[in-house]
Amino acid sequence: MTRLSEIVDLKKSAFGVSNPDPAKQYVGKIDGRRFKIHRIIKGRNSFIPIIQGNIIDNLSTRSIEVKMRLHFMVILFLLWVSGVIIYYLIKLNRYTGLIFIGLLLGMTTFFFNQECNKSTKDLENAFID
């Protein structure tokens, strides 16, 4: 928990991060052995993963279980765009345009995985002695 609190800025305003600590790489919430954080970046990036984790104590070891997902609003936007594309393709009776949905999902997956890899490396560096 100490190492996690060294990289996570817990200060947050109603409209986002207010004056983030430059030494901190993440912002979010730590609650007991659970945390929900995301990386602090300059600018905007819809593919930054929301990282949820649990710290698990076993008899002789301690491990961290981490799940990364897209922001909920990004998922809703992708579903809406896909729905609009499908609606117009069905209305026009042209199904060759489904490739656009494949490209949309492929690009989303690629860029999300890039950001997940960056966050994974950051977290590994924070917890490795």
A tleap script that builds the chain and sets N, CA, C and O, in Angstrom:
source leaprc.protein.ff14SB
mol = sequence {
  NMET THR ARG LEU SER GLU ILE VAL ASP LEU
  LYS LYS SER ALA PHE GLY VAL SER ASN PRO
  ASP PRO ALA LYS GLN TYR VAL GLY LYS ILE
  ASP GLY ARG ARG PHE LYS ILE HIE ARG ILE
  ILE LYS GLY ARG ASN SER PHE ILE PRO ILE
  ILE GLN GLY ASN ILE ILE ASP ASN LEU SER
  THR ARG SER ILE GLU VAL LYS MET ARG LEU
  HIE PHE MET VAL ILE LEU PHE LEU LEU TRP
  VAL SER GLY VAL ILE ILE TYR TYR LEU ILE
  LYS LEU ASN ARG TYR THR GLY LEU ILE PHE
  ILE GLY LEU LEU LEU GLY MET THR THR PHE
  PHE PHE ASN GLN GLU CYS ASN LYS SER THR
  LYS ASP LEU GLU ASN ALA PHE ILE CASP
}
set mol.1.N position { 0.831 -1.188 0.000 }
set mol.1.CA position { 0.000 0.000 0.000 }
set mol.1.C position { 0.876 1.254 0.000 }
set mol.1.O position { 0.511 2.273 -0.587 }
set mol.2.N position { 2.020 1.173 0.654 }
set mol.2.CA position { 2.913 2.321 0.697 }
set mol.2.C position { 3.447 2.647 -0.690 }
set mol.2.O position { 3.470 3.809 -1.097 }
set mol.3.N position { 3.872 1.626 -1.408 }
set mol.3.CA position { 4.386 1.858 -2.757 }
set mol.3.C position { 3.299 2.384 -3.684 }
set mol.3.O position { 3.555 3.237 -4.534 }
set mol.4.N position { 2.101 1.877 -3.515 }
set mol.4.CA position { 0.982 2.346 -4.337 }
set mol.4.C position { 0.674 3.810 -4.036 }
set mol.4.O position { 0.438 4.596 -4.953 }
set mol.5.N position { 0.677 4.174 -2.774 }
set mol.5.CA position { 0.378 5.565 -2.412 }
set mol.5.C position { 1.486 6.520 -2.859 }
set mol.5.O position { 1.253 7.724 -2.963 }
set mol.6.N position { 2.697 5.995 -3.126 }
set mol.6.CA position { 3.778 6.839 -3.617 }
set mol.6.C position { 3.558 7.282 -5.057 }
set mol.6.O position { 4.066 8.328 -5.460 }
set mol.7.N position { 2.809 6.506 -5.843 }
set mol.7.CA position { 2.599 6.851 -7.252 }
set mol.7.C position { 1.184 7.338 -7.557 }
set mol.7.O position { 0.916 7.774 -8.677 }
set mol.8.N position { 0.268 7.272 -6.578 }
set mol.8.CA position { -1.127 7.652 -6.808 }
set mol.8.C position { -1.444 8.954 -6.087 }
set mol.8.O position { -1.212 9.086 -4.885 }
set mol.9.N position { -1.977 9.912 -6.837 }
set mol.9.CA position { -2.446 11.175 -6.275 }
set mol.9.C position { -3.919 11.004 -5.933 }
set mol.9.O position { -4.732 10.720 -6.813 }
set mol.10.N position { -4.265 11.174 -4.669 }
set mol.10.CA position { -5.633 10.951 -4.218 }
set mol.10.C position { -6.492 12.201 -4.309 }
set mol.10.O position { -7.708 12.125 -4.131 }
set mol.11.N position { -5.878 13.361 -4.584 }
set mol.11.CA position { -6.631 14.606 -4.678 }
set mol.11.C position { -7.361 14.652 -6.013 }
set mol.11.O position { -6.764 14.436 -7.067 }
set mol.12.N position { -8.651 14.935 -5.958 }
set mol.12.CA position { -9.428 15.011 -7.181 }
set mol.12.C position { -10.565 16.002 -6.976 }
set mol.12.O position { -11.240 15.978 -5.947 }
set mol.13.N position { -10.771 16.863 -7.948 }
set mol.13.CA position { -11.887 17.800 -7.861 }
set mol.13.C position { -13.089 17.209 -8.593 }
set mol.13.O position { -13.009 16.107 -9.137 }
set mol.14.N position { -14.175 17.923 -8.605 }
set mol.14.CA position { -15.386 17.448 -9.277 }
set mol.14.C position { -15.205 17.378 -10.791 }
set mol.14.O position { -15.909 16.622 -11.460 }
set mol.15.N position { -14.272 18.155 -11.339 }
set mol.15.CA position { -14.093 18.200 -12.786 }
set mol.15.C position { -12.772 17.594 -13.230 }
set mol.15.O position { -12.291 17.919 -14.316 }
set mol.16.N position { -12.181 16.740 -12.442 }
set mol.16.CA position { -10.929 16.108 -12.818 }
set mol.16.C position { -9.857 16.357 -11.788 }
set mol.16.O position { -10.154 16.631 -10.625 }
set mol.17.N position { -8.615 16.262 -12.207 }
set mol.17.CA position { -7.481 16.410 -11.310 }
set mol.17.C position { -7.208 17.891 -11.095 }
set mol.17.O position { -7.114 18.655 -12.056 }
set mol.18.N position { -7.084 18.289 -9.859 }
set mol.18.CA position { -6.743 19.674 -9.558 }
set mol.18.C position { -5.311 19.732 -9.043 }
set mol.18.O position { -4.998 19.169 -7.993 }
set mol.19.N position { -4.444 20.413 -9.783 }
set mol.19.CA position { -3.037 20.550 -9.423 }
set mol.19.C position { -2.408 19.216 -9.027 }
set mol.19.O position { -2.052 19.024 -7.864 }
set mol.20.N position { -2.266 18.290 -9.981 }
set mol.20.CA position { -1.687 16.994 -9.624 }
set mol.20.C position { -0.238 17.130 -9.183 }
set mol.20.O position { 0.504 17.977 -9.680 }
set mol.21.N position { 0.146 16.290 -8.253 }
set mol.21.CA position { 1.519 16.253 -7.758 }
set mol.21.C position { 2.406 15.757 -8.906 }
set mol.21.O position { 2.158 14.673 -9.435 }
set mol.22.N position { 3.429 16.517 -9.305 }
set mol.22.CA position { 4.259 16.100 -10.438 }
set mol.22.C position { 5.024 14.798 -10.189 }
set mol.22.O position { 5.467 14.157 -11.142 }
set mol.23.N position { 5.184 14.404 -8.938 }
set mol.23.CA position { 5.884 13.156 -8.629 }
set mol.23.C position { 4.968 11.944 -8.796 }
set mol.23.O position { 5.447 10.811 -8.849 }
set mol.24.N position { 3.681 12.166 -8.879 }
set mol.24.CA position { 2.717 11.070 -8.981 }
set mol.24.C position { 2.395 10.795 -10.447 }
set mol.24.O position { 2.261 11.721 -11.247 }
set mol.25.N position { 2.272 9.505 -10.792 }
set mol.25.CA position { 1.971 9.113 -12.170 }
set mol.25.C position { 0.495 8.779 -12.364 }
set mol.25.O position { 0.009 8.744 -13.494 }
set mol.26.N position { -0.205 8.539 -11.289 }
set mol.26.CA position { -1.591 8.086 -11.363 }
set mol.26.C position { -2.468 8.929 -10.450 }
set mol.26.O position { -1.985 9.569 -9.516 }
set mol.27.N position { -3.748 8.919 -10.733 }
set mol.27.CA position { -4.735 9.551 -9.881 }
set mol.27.C position { -5.858 8.543 -9.670 }
set mol.27.O position { -6.175 7.752 -10.559 }
set mol.28.N position { -6.448 8.582 -8.497 }
set mol.28.CA position { -7.538 7.652 -8.248 }
set mol.28.C position { -7.846 7.521 -6.786 }
set mol.28.O position { -7.642 8.441 -5.994 }
set mol.29.N position { -8.352 6.335 -6.441 }
set mol.29.CA position { -8.846 6.094 -5.095 }
set mol.29.C position { -8.252 4.789 -4.570 }
set mol.29.O position { -8.209 3.781 -5.275 }
set mol.30.N position { -7.800 4.829 -3.327 }
set mol.30.CA position { -7.321 3.629 -2.635 }
set mol.30.C position { -8.229 3.422 -1.439 }
set mol.30.O position { -8.389 4.316 -0.608 }
set mol.31.N position { -8.823 2.241 -1.354 }
set mol.31.CA position { -9.766 1.956 -0.277 }
set mol.31.C position { -9.399 0.607 0.338 }
set mol.31.O position { -9.759 -0.445 -0.190 }
set mol.32.N position { -8.686 0.649 1.447 }
set mol.32.CA position { -8.251 -0.599 2.078 }
set mol.32.C position { -7.265 -1.325 1.191 }
set mol.32.O position { -6.185 -0.809 0.902 }
set mol.33.N position { -7.626 -2.510 0.760 }
set mol.33.CA position { -6.769 -3.311 -0.113 }
set mol.33.C position { -7.209 -3.233 -1.580 }
set mol.33.O position { -6.706 -3.982 -2.418 }
set mol.34.N position { -8.128 -2.350 -1.886 }
set mol.34.CA position { -8.609 -2.171 -3.253 }
set mol.34.C position { -8.207 -0.794 -3.760 }
set mol.34.O position { -8.044 0.150 -2.986 }
set mol.35.N position { -8.052 -0.701 -5.078 }
set mol.35.CA position { -7.752 0.598 -5.670 }
set mol.35.C position { -8.359 0.699 -7.060 }
set mol.35.O position { -8.588 -0.304 -7.736 }
set mol.36.N position { -8.610 1.932 -7.464 }
set mol.36.CA position { -9.130 2.235 -8.801 }
set mol.36.C position { -8.404 3.501 -9.249 }
set mol.36.O position { -8.622 4.580 -8.698 }
set mol.37.N position { -7.535 3.356 -10.257 }
set mol.37.CA position { -6.660 4.451 -10.663 }
set mol.37.C position { -6.601 4.549 -12.186 }
set mol.37.O position { -7.030 3.637 -12.894 }
set mol.38.N position { -6.066 5.663 -12.678 }
set mol.38.CA position { -5.708 5.794 -14.085 }
set mol.38.C position { -4.529 6.742 -14.194 }
set mol.38.O position { -4.280 7.555 -13.304 }
set mol.39.N position { -3.799 6.623 -15.317 }
set mol.39.CA position { -2.588 7.404 -15.516 }
set mol.39.C position { -2.898 8.878 -15.718 }
set mol.39.O position { -3.911 9.229 -16.325 }
set mol.40.N position { -2.030 9.737 -15.211 }
set mol.40.CA position { -2.132 11.177 -15.435 }
set mol.40.C position { -1.361 11.489 -16.714 }
set mol.40.O position { -0.183 11.154 -16.835 }
set mol.41.N position { -2.037 12.136 -17.669 }
set mol.41.CA position { -1.380 12.512 -18.919 }
set mol.41.C position { -1.690 13.967 -19.218 }
set mol.41.O position { -2.635 14.538 -18.674 }
set mol.42.N position { -0.890 14.555 -20.082 }
set mol.42.CA position { -1.194 15.890 -20.598 }
set mol.42.C position { -2.005 15.677 -21.867 }
set mol.42.O position { -1.672 14.822 -22.687 }
set mol.43.N position { -3.062 16.450 -22.026 }
set mol.43.CA position { -3.914 16.286 -23.197 }
set mol.43.C position { -4.992 15.248 -22.930 }
set mol.43.O position { -5.326 14.951 -21.784 }
set mol.44.N position { -5.521 14.711 -24.007 }
set mol.44.CA position { -6.618 13.748 -23.887 }
set mol.44.C position { -6.263 12.465 -24.601 }
set mol.44.O position { -5.597 12.478 -25.636 }
set mol.45.N position { -6.706 11.374 -24.051 }
set mol.45.CA position { -6.511 10.066 -24.660 }
set mol.45.C position { -7.632 9.166 -24.160 }
set mol.45.O position { -7.669 8.806 -22.983 }
set mol.46.N position { -8.534 8.808 -25.044 }
set mol.46.CA position { -9.692 7.997 -24.667 }
set mol.46.C position { -9.322 6.550 -24.365 }
set mol.46.O position { -10.141 5.801 -23.832 }
set mol.47.N position { -8.109 6.152 -24.696 }
set mol.47.CA position { -7.722 4.756 -24.540 }
set mol.47.C position { -6.980 4.469 -23.240 }
set mol.47.O position { -6.534 3.341 -23.028 }
set mol.48.N position { -6.838 5.468 -22.362 }
set mol.48.CA position { -6.195 5.253 -21.063 }
set mol.48.C position { -7.036 4.259 -20.271 }
set mol.48.O position { -8.228 4.491 -20.069 }
set mol.49.N position { -6.443 3.157 -19.818 }
set mol.49.CA position { -7.244 2.165 -19.082 }
set mol.49.C position { -7.572 2.606 -17.657 }
set mol.49.O position { -6.773 3.258 -16.985 }
set mol.50.N position { -8.755 2.234 -17.226 }
set mol.50.CA position { -9.139 2.361 -15.830 }
set mol.50.C position { -8.619 1.090 -15.158 }
set mol.50.O position { -8.983 -0.015 -15.557 }
set mol.51.N position { -7.780 1.241 -14.153 }
set mol.51.CA position { -7.118 0.105 -13.517 }
set mol.51.C position { -7.763 -0.143 -12.161 }
set mol.51.O position { -7.749 0.720 -11.283 }
set mol.52.N position { -8.327 -1.331 -12.007 }
set mol.52.CA position { -8.903 -1.736 -10.727 }
set mol.52.C position { -8.075 -2.892 -10.200 }
set mol.52.O position { -7.720 -3.802 -10.948 }
set mol.53.N position { -7.770 -2.857 -8.914 }
set mol.53.CA position { -6.929 -3.907 -8.370 }
set mol.53.C position { -7.242 -4.245 -6.931 }
set mol.53.O position { -7.851 -3.467 -6.196 }
set mol.54.N position { -6.805 -5.432 -6.555 }
set mol.54.CA position { -6.911 -5.938 -5.187 }
set mol.54.C position { -5.540 -6.431 -4.756 }
set mol.54.O position { -4.818 -7.041 -5.544 }
set mol.55.N position { -5.184 -6.170 -3.522 }
set mol.55.CA position { -3.959 -6.715 -2.948 }
set mol.55.C position { -4.359 -7.940 -2.153 }
set mol.55.O position { -5.179 -7.859 -1.238 }
set mol.56.N position { -3.771 -9.089 -2.510 }
set mol.56.CA position { -4.149 -10.369 -1.923 }
set mol.56.C position { -2.987 -10.905 -1.101 }
set mol.56.O position { -1.876 -11.053 -1.610 }
set mol.57.N position { -3.244 -11.196 0.168 }
set mol.57.CA position { -2.240 -11.795 1.048 }
set mol.57.C position { -2.481 -13.297 1.130 }
set mol.57.O position { -3.553 -13.753 1.529 }
set mol.58.N position { -1.453 -14.056 0.740 }
set mol.58.CA position { -1.476 -15.506 0.934 }
set mol.58.C position { -0.623 -15.817 2.160 }
set mol.58.O position { -0.155 -14.900 2.835 }
set mol.59.N position { -0.419 -17.081 2.448 }
set mol.59.CA position { 0.352 -17.441 3.636 }
set mol.59.C position { 1.773 -16.889 3.589 }
set mol.59.O position { 2.256 -16.343 4.581 }
set mol.60.N position { 2.441 -17.024 2.457 }
set mol.60.CA position { 3.838 -16.598 2.400 }
set mol.60.C position { 4.104 -15.502 1.371 }
set mol.60.O position { 5.206 -14.956 1.334 }
set mol.61.N position { 3.126 -15.172 0.542 }
set mol.61.CA position { 3.351 -14.179 -0.500 }
set mol.61.C position { 2.223 -13.146 -0.520 }
set mol.61.O position { 1.155 -13.340 0.061 }
set mol.62.N position { 2.499 -12.074 -1.192 }
set mol.62.CA position { 1.510 -11.031 -1.407 }
set mol.62.C position { 1.450 -10.797 -2.910 }
set mol.62.O position { 2.491 -10.677 -3.557 }
set mol.63.N position { 0.266 -10.730 -3.466 }
set mol.63.CA position { 0.127 -10.501 -4.900 }
set mol.63.C position { -0.906 -9.411 -5.153 }
set mol.63.O position { -1.717 -9.077 -4.289 }
set mol.64.N position { -0.848 -8.869 -6.365 }
set mol.64.CA position { -1.775 -7.818 -6.766 }
set mol.64.C position { -2.535 -8.312 -7.985 }
set mol.64.O position { -1.940 -8.666 -9.003 }
set mol.65.N position { -3.838 -8.332 -7.871 }
set mol.65.CA position { -4.708 -8.719 -8.982 }
set mol.65.C position { -5.184 -7.428 -9.642 }
set mol.65.O position { -5.772 -6.572 -8.980 }
set mol.66.N position { -4.932 -7.285 -10.951 }
set mol.66.CA position { -5.245 -6.050 -11.657 }
set mol.66.C position { -6.150 -6.345 -12.851 }
set mol.66.O position { -5.938 -7.314 -13.579 }
set mol.67.N position { -7.160 -5.500 -13.041 }
set mol.67.CA position { -8.029 -5.553 -14.216 }
set mol.67.C position { -8.011 -4.182 -14.863 }
set mol.67.O position { -8.123 -3.163 -14.182 }
set mol.68.N position { -7.870 -4.160 -16.185 }
set mol.68.CA position { -7.867 -2.901 -16.919 }
set mol.68.C position { -9.020 -2.913 -17.908 }
set mol.68.O position { -9.281 -3.919 -18.567 }
set mol.69.N position { -9.715 -1.767 -18.002 }
set mol.69.CA position { -10.832 -1.670 -18.939 }
set mol.69.C position { -10.910 -0.257 -19.490 }
set mol.69.O position { -10.333 0.680 -18.939 }
set mol.70.N position { -11.648 -0.126 -20.606 }
set mol.70.CA position { -11.900 1.195 -21.166 }
set mol.70.C position { -12.849 1.968 -20.267 }
set mol.70.O position { -13.621 1.382 -19.508 }
set mol.71.N position { -12.784 3.275 -20.359 }
set mol.71.CA position { -13.719 4.118 -19.629 }
set mol.71.C position { -15.137 3.831 -20.131 }
set mol.71.O position { -15.339 3.583 -21.320 }
set mol.72.N position { -16.105 3.865 -19.234 }
set mol.72.CA position { -17.489 3.529 -19.553 }
set mol.72.C position { -18.051 4.402 -20.682 }
set mol.72.O position { -18.766 3.893 -21.545 }
set mol.73.N position { -17.746 5.687 -20.692 }
set mol.73.CA position { -18.260 6.581 -21.731 }
set mol.73.C position { -17.680 6.237 -23.106 }
set mol.73.O position { -18.363 6.405 -24.116 }
set mol.74.N position { -16.450 5.764 -23.161 }
set mol.74.CA position { -15.842 5.356 -24.426 }
set mol.74.C position { -16.558 4.119 -24.955 }
set mol.74.O position { -16.818 4.016 -26.154 }
set mol.75.N position { -16.877 3.183 -24.070 }
set mol.75.CA position { -17.614 1.982 -24.477 }
set mol.75.C position { -18.982 2.371 -25.033 }
set mol.75.O position { -19.397 1.862 -26.074 }
set mol.76.N position { -19.685 3.275 -24.342 }
set mol.76.CA position { -20.995 3.733 -24.831 }
set mol.76.C position { -20.875 4.413 -26.189 }
set mol.76.O position { -21.708 4.185 -27.066 }
set mol.77.N position { -19.859 5.239 -26.375 }
set mol.77.CA position { -19.664 5.911 -27.654 }
set mol.77.C position { -19.408 4.905 -28.773 }
set mol.77.O position { -19.978 5.028 -29.857 }
set mol.78.N position { -18.559 3.915 -28.521 }
set mol.78.CA position { -18.269 2.900 -29.539 }
set mol.78.C position { -19.519 2.096 -29.896 }
set mol.78.O position { -19.740 1.780 -31.065 }
set mol.79.N position { -20.328 1.767 -28.904 }
set mol.79.CA position { -21.578 1.060 -29.175 }
set mol.79.C position { -22.524 1.922 -30.009 }
set mol.79.O position { -23.170 1.418 -30.928 }
set mol.80.N position { -22.610 3.213 -29.698 }
set mol.80.CA position { -23.483 4.112 -30.445 }
set mol.80.C position { -23.025 4.237 -31.900 }
set mol.80.O position { -23.839 4.132 -32.817 }
set mol.81.N position { -21.722 4.462 -32.115 }
set mol.81.CA position { -21.187 4.592 -33.474 }
set mol.81.C position { -21.416 3.301 -34.256 }
set mol.81.O position { -21.826 3.342 -35.416 }
set mol.82.N position { -21.153 2.161 -33.629 }
set mol.82.CA position { -21.369 0.871 -34.305 }
set mol.82.C position { -22.836 0.692 -34.661 }
set mol.82.O position { -23.161 0.217 -35.750 }
set mol.83.N position { -23.724 1.074 -33.743 }
set mol.83.CA position { -25.158 0.958 -34.004 }
set mol.83.C position { -25.606 1.831 -35.159 }
set mol.83.O position { -26.411 1.398 -35.983 }
set mol.84.N position { -25.097 3.059 -35.234 }
set mol.84.CA position { -25.443 3.956 -36.344 }
set mol.84.C position { -24.949 3.380 -37.661 }
set mol.84.O position { -25.679 3.399 -38.652 }
set mol.85.N position { -23.729 2.871 -37.691 }
set mol.85.CA position { -23.183 2.281 -38.923 }
set mol.85.C position { -24.026 1.083 -39.353 }
set mol.85.O position { -24.387 0.966 -40.524 }
set mol.86.N position { -24.337 0.201 -38.421 }
set mol.86.CA position { -25.140 -0.988 -38.753 }
set mol.86.C position { -26.527 -0.575 -39.239 }
set mol.86.O position { -27.035 -1.148 -40.202 }
set mol.87.N position { -27.141 0.400 -38.595 }
set mol.87.CA position { -28.477 0.851 -38.997 }
set mol.87.C position { -28.480 1.321 -40.452 }
set mol.87.O position { -29.342 0.923 -41.236 }
set mol.88.N position { -27.518 2.164 -40.807 }
set mol.88.CA position { -27.490 2.677 -42.173 }
set mol.88.C position { -27.068 1.628 -43.191 }
set mol.88.O position { -27.502 1.681 -44.342 }
set mol.89.N position { -26.242 0.687 -42.797 }
set mol.89.CA position { -25.877 -0.386 -43.722 }
set mol.89.C position { -27.076 -1.284 -44.015 }
set mol.89.O position { -27.272 -1.708 -45.153 }
set mol.90.N position { -27.869 -1.570 -43.000 }
set mol.90.CA position { -29.065 -2.390 -43.200 }
set mol.90.C position { -30.095 -1.612 -44.017 }
set mol.90.O position { -30.747 -2.174 -44.897 }
set mol.91.N position { -30.241 -0.317 -43.724 }
set mol.91.CA position { -31.200 0.518 -44.435 }
set mol.91.C position { -30.837 0.623 -45.920 }
set mol.91.O position { -31.720 0.614 -46.777 }
set mol.92.N position { -29.544 0.723 -46.221 }
set mol.92.CA position { -29.086 0.820 -47.610 }
set mol.92.C position { -28.880 -0.548 -48.252 }
set mol.92.O position { -28.597 -0.644 -49.447 }
set mol.93.N position { -29.024 -1.602 -47.457 }
set mol.93.CA position { -28.863 -2.981 -47.940 }
set mol.93.C position { -27.458 -3.226 -48.506 }
set mol.93.O position { -27.293 -3.926 -49.506 }
set mol.94.N position { -26.460 -2.646 -47.856 }
set mol.94.CA position { -25.062 -2.841 -48.254 }
set mol.94.C position { -24.295 -3.340 -47.039 }
set mol.94.O position { -24.116 -2.611 -46.063 }
set mol.95.N position { -23.857 -4.550 -47.104 }
set mol.95.CA position { -23.196 -5.162 -45.950 }
set mol.95.C position { -21.678 -5.146 -46.060 }
set mol.95.O position { -20.978 -5.593 -45.152 }
set mol.96.N position { -21.170 -4.629 -47.179 }
set mol.96.CA position { -19.714 -4.554 -47.321 }
set mol.96.C position { -19.121 -3.492 -46.400 }
set mol.96.O position { -17.924 -3.523 -46.117 }
set mol.97.N position { -19.933 -2.562 -45.933 }
set mol.97.CA position { -19.468 -1.513 -45.035 }
set mol.97.C position { -19.190 -1.995 -43.624 }
set mol.97.O position { -18.696 -1.229 -42.796 }
set mol.98.N position { -19.500 -3.262 -43.333 }
set mol.98.CA position { -19.216 -3.812 -41.999 }
set mol.98.C position { -17.727 -3.809 -41.692 }
set mol.98.O position { -17.326 -3.934 -40.535 }
set mol.99.N position { -16.910 -3.667 -42.726 }
set mol.99.CA position { -15.471 -3.615 -42.501 }
set mol.99.C position { -15.097 -2.398 -41.634 }
set mol.99.O position { -14.094 -2.427 -40.921 }
set mol.100.N position { -15.914 -1.326 -41.701 }
set mol.100.CA position { -15.643 -0.150 -40.872 }
set mol.100.C position { -15.769 -0.469 -39.387 }
set mol.100.O position { -15.014 0.056 -38.569 }
set mol.101.N position { -16.716 -1.324 -39.043 }
set mol.101.CA position { -16.857 -1.720 -37.638 }
set mol.101.C position { -15.653 -2.548 -37.211 }
set mol.101.O position { -15.139 -2.391 -36.103 }
set mol.102.N position { -15.211 -3.428 -38.100 }
set mol.102.CA position { -14.004 -4.210 -37.800 }
set mol.102.C position { -12.784 -3.323 -37.609 }
set mol.102.O position { -11.984 -3.547 -36.700 }
set mol.103.N position { -12.641 -2.309 -38.471 }
set mol.103.CA position { -11.523 -1.374 -38.332 }
set mol.103.C position { -11.637 -0.578 -37.034 }
set mol.103.O position { -10.639 -0.368 -36.344 }
set mol.104.N position { -12.841 -0.139 -36.703 }
set mol.104.CA position { -13.068 0.614 -35.467 }
set mol.104.C position { -12.684 -0.219 -34.244 }
set mol.104.O position { -11.981 0.261 -33.355 }
set mol.105.N position { -13.145 -1.458 -34.205 }
set mol.105.CA position { -12.836 -2.332 -33.070 }
set mol.105.C position { -11.357 -2.718 -33.041 }
set mol.105.O position { -10.756 -2.810 -31.971 }
set mol.106.N position { -10.778 -2.942 -34.216 }
set mol.106.CA position { -9.358 -3.286 -34.284 }
set mol.106.C position { -8.469 -2.149 -33.805 }
set mol.106.O position { -7.519 -2.372 -33.055 }
set mol.107.N position { -8.780 -0.919 -34.244 }
set mol.107.CA position { -7.999 0.231 -33.815 }
set mol.107.C position { -8.171 0.479 -32.322 }
set mol.107.O position { -7.208 0.809 -31.630 }
set mol.108.N position { -9.385 0.323 -31.829 }
set mol.108.CA position { -9.630 0.510 -30.396 }
set mol.108.C position { -8.822 -0.500 -29.590 }
set mol.108.O position { -8.176 -0.143 -28.604 }
set mol.109.N position { -8.858 -1.747 -30.007 }
set mol.109.CA position { -8.112 -2.796 -29.308 }
set mol.109.C position { -6.612 -2.519 -29.338 }
set mol.109.O position { -5.933 -2.654 -28.320 }
set mol.110.N position { -6.094 -2.132 -30.502 }
set mol.110.CA position { -4.667 -1.862 -30.641 }
set mol.110.C position { -4.217 -0.732 -29.715 }
set mol.110.O position { -3.258 -0.893 -28.959 }
set mol.111.N position { -4.906 0.411 -29.771 }
set mol.111.CA position { -4.494 1.564 -28.966 }
set mol.111.C position { -4.720 1.330 -27.474 }
set mol.111.O position { -3.927 1.789 -26.651 }
set mol.112.N position { -5.790 0.621 -27.116 }
set mol.112.CA position { -6.026 0.294 -25.707 }
set mol.112.C position { -4.912 -0.614 -25.184 }
set mol.112.O position { -4.424 -0.417 -24.071 }
set mol.113.N position { -4.509 -1.610 -25.980 }
set mol.113.CA position { -3.426 -2.507 -25.556 }
set mol.113.C position { -2.105 -1.763 -25.417 }
set mol.113.O position { -1.309 -2.081 -24.533 }
set mol.114.N position { -1.858 -0.774 -26.278 }
set mol.114.CA position { -0.649 0.042 -26.150 }
set mol.114.C position { -0.628 0.751 -24.798 }
set mol.114.O position { 0.392 0.757 -24.109 }
set mol.115.N position { -1.750 1.342 -24.425 }
set mol.115.CA position { -1.833 2.054 -23.152 }
set mol.115.C position { -1.761 1.093 -21.961 }
set mol.115.O position { -1.176 1.423 -20.929 }
set mol.116.N position { -2.356 -0.095 -22.106 }
set mol.116.CA position { -2.271 -1.101 -21.036 }
set mol.116.C position { -0.825 -1.528 -20.811 }
set mol.116.O position { -0.394 -1.703 -19.672 }
set mol.117.N position { -0.083 -1.693 -21.895 }
set mol.117.CA position { 1.327 -2.076 -21.770 }
set mol.117.C position { 2.128 -0.994 -21.049 }
set mol.117.O position { 2.980 -1.307 -20.219 }
set mol.118.N position { 1.860 0.281 -21.359 }
set mol.118.CA position { 2.554 1.371 -20.661 }
set mol.118.C position { 2.234 1.347 -19.166 }
set mol.118.O position { 3.128 1.483 -18.330 }
set mol.119.N position { 0.964 1.176 -18.842 }
set mol.119.CA position { 0.572 1.151 -17.430 }
set mol.119.C position { 1.142 -0.063 -16.716 }
set mol.119.O position { 1.548 0.034 -15.558 }
set mol.120.N position { 1.179 -1.207 -17.392 }
set mol.120.CA position { 1.732 -2.423 -16.799 }
set mol.120.C position { 3.213 -2.219 -16.464 }
set mol.120.O position { 3.663 -2.587 -15.379 }
set mol.121.N position { 3.960 -1.635 -17.390 }
set mol.121.CA position { 5.386 -1.370 -17.133 }
set mol.121.C position { 5.569 -0.401 -15.975 }
set mol.121.O position { 6.441 -0.600 -15.129 }
set mol.122.N position { 4.747 0.652 -15.932 }
set mol.122.CA position { 4.827 1.611 -14.828 }
set mol.122.C position { 4.585 0.937 -13.483 }
set mol.122.O position { 5.327 1.154 -12.525 }
set mol.123.N position { 3.533 0.113 -13.424 }
set mol.123.CA position { 3.193 -0.553 -12.165 }
set mol.123.C position { 4.256 -1.574 -11.772 }
set mol.123.O position { 4.592 -1.694 -10.594 }
set mol.124.N position { 4.791 -2.315 -12.754 }
set mol.124.CA position { 5.850 -3.272 -12.445 }
set mol.124.C position { 7.075 -2.558 -11.880 }
set mol.124.O position { 7.682 -3.024 -10.916 }
set mol.125.N position { 7.435 -1.425 -12.487 }
set mol.125.CA position { 8.588 -0.661 -11.991 }
set mol.125.C position { 8.349 -0.123 -10.586 }
set mol.125.O position { 9.290 -0.005 -9.801 }
set mol.126.N position { 7.112 0.203 -10.264 }
set mol.126.CA position { 6.808 0.743 -8.943 }
set mol.126.C position { 6.890 -0.332 -7.855 }
set mol.126.O position { 7.205 -0.026 -6.705 }
set mol.127.N position { 6.610 -1.584 -8.214 }
set mol.127.CA position { 6.562 -2.637 -7.208 }
set mol.127.C position { 7.764 -3.558 -7.175 }
set mol.127.O position { 7.900 -4.365 -6.255 }
set mol.128.N position { 8.638 -3.452 -8.163 }
set mol.128.CA position { 9.846 -4.284 -8.172 }
set mol.128.C position { 10.939 -3.565 -7.381 }
set mol.128.O position { 11.181 -2.372 -7.562 }
set mol.129.N position { 11.577 -4.308 -6.520 }
set mol.129.CA position { 12.659 -3.712 -5.686 }
set mol.129.C position { 13.839 -3.320 -6.525 }
set mol.129.O position { 14.828 -2.810 -5.999 }
savepdb mol mol.pdb
quit
